[in-house]
């Protein structure tokens, strides 16, 4: 049975050492929900693998007609990594997703 919304906490899954657990959590959420909201702790340890996980989830959601949003705008270490990787400032779509610009939270 498909639910409409699932919150997925990923704060512990945003480094190369833990990204597979995050991938499995996201796939499970997408399997049973139309919309997924990623919850991130601003103090979480983040590396490029964590950013790639979330970017991959964005692509997956788009291909499968699912919704994906962040519970809050990127901040802390995540924001630093996004800027260092050149993802931000990025396009308007990228800013809308990562910075929740124009989103109703």
C-alpha positions as CSV (number, residue, x, y, z in Angstrom):
1,X,0.0,0.0,0.0
2,X,1.4,3.4,-1.0
3,X,1.4,6.2,1.7
4,X,1.5,9.8,0.7
5,X,4.5,11.1,2.7
6,X,7.5,9.7,4.5
7,X,10.2,11.5,6.5
8,X,13.7,10.0,6.2
9,X,16.4,11.1,8.7
10,X,19.7,11.0,6.9
11,X,22.0,12.9,9.3
12,X,24.0,9.7,10.1
13,X,24.2,8.6,6.4
14,X,25.9,11.5,4.7
15,X,29.5,10.2,4.6
16,X,31.1,7.6,2.4
17,X,31.2,5.2,5.3
18,X,27.4,5.3,5.8
19,X,25.9,6.3,2.5
20,X,24.6,2.8,1.7
21,X,22.4,2.8,4.7
22,X,21.0,6.1,3.5
23,X,20.5,4.7,0.0
24,X,18.5,1.8,1.4
25,X,16.4,4.1,3.6
26,X,15.5,6.3,0.7
27,X,14.7,3.4,-1.6
28,X,12.4,1.9,1.0
29,X,10.7,5.3,1.5
30,X,10.2,5.8,-2.3
31,X,8.8,2.2,-2.6
32,X,5.9,2.9,-0.3
33,X,5.4,6.7,-0.6
34,X,4.6,9.3,-3.2
35,X,6.6,12.0,-1.4
36,X,9.7,11.8,0.7
37,X,11.1,14.5,3.0
38,X,14.8,14.3,3.9
39,X,15.6,15.4,7.5
40,X,19.1,16.6,8.0
41,X,20.8,17.8,11.2
42,X,22.8,21.0,10.5
43,X,25.6,19.6,12.7
44,X,25.8,16.3,10.7
45,X,29.1,15.2,9.2
46,X,28.8,15.5,5.4
47,X,31.1,14.6,2.6
48,X,30.7,14.5,-1.2
49,X,29.2,11.0,-1.0
50,X,26.4,12.3,1.1
51,X,25.7,15.1,-1.5
52,X,25.8,12.5,-4.3
53,X,23.3,10.4,-2.4
54,X,20.8,13.2,-2.2
55,X,21.4,14.3,-5.8
56,X,20.8,10.7,-6.9
57,X,17.6,10.6,-4.9
58,X,16.5,13.8,-6.7
59,X,17.1,12.1,-10.1
60,X,15.3,8.9,-8.9
61,X,12.3,10.9,-7.7
62,X,12.1,12.7,-11.0
63,X,12.3,9.6,-13.1
64,X,9.7,7.8,-11.0
65,X,7.3,10.6,-10.6
66,X,7.9,11.0,-6.9
67,X,8.3,14.1,-4.8
68,X,11.5,14.8,-2.8
69,X,12.1,17.8,-0.6
70,X,14.3,18.7,2.4
71,X,12.7,19.4,5.7
72,X,14.8,22.5,6.1
73,X,17.3,24.5,4.0
74,X,20.9,23.1,3.7
75,X,23.1,24.7,6.4
76,X,26.2,24.0,8.3
77,X,28.7,21.5,6.8
78,X,26.2,20.4,4.1
79,X,26.0,24.0,2.8
80,X,29.8,24.2,2.9
81,X,30.2,21.0,0.8
82,X,27.5,22.1,-1.7
83,X,29.4,25.3,-2.2
84,X,32.8,23.6,-2.4
85,X,31.5,21.1,-5.0
86,X,30.1,23.9,-7.1
87,X,26.5,22.7,-6.8
88,X,25.6,26.0,-5.2
89,X,24.8,28.6,-6.2
90,X,23.6,26.5,-9.2
91,X,20.4,26.9,-11.1
92,X,17.1,28.1,-9.8
93,X,15.9,24.5,-9.5
94,X,19.0,23.6,-7.5
95,X,18.6,26.5,-5.2
96,X,14.9,25.7,-4.7
97,X,15.7,22.2,-3.6
98,X,18.8,22.7,-1.5
99,X,17.9,26.1,0.0
100,X,14.1,25.6,0.0
101,X,13.8,28.9,-1.8
102,X,10.1,29.6,-2.5
103,X,9.1,26.4,-0.7
104,X,6.4,26.3,2.0
105,X,8.0,24.5,5.0
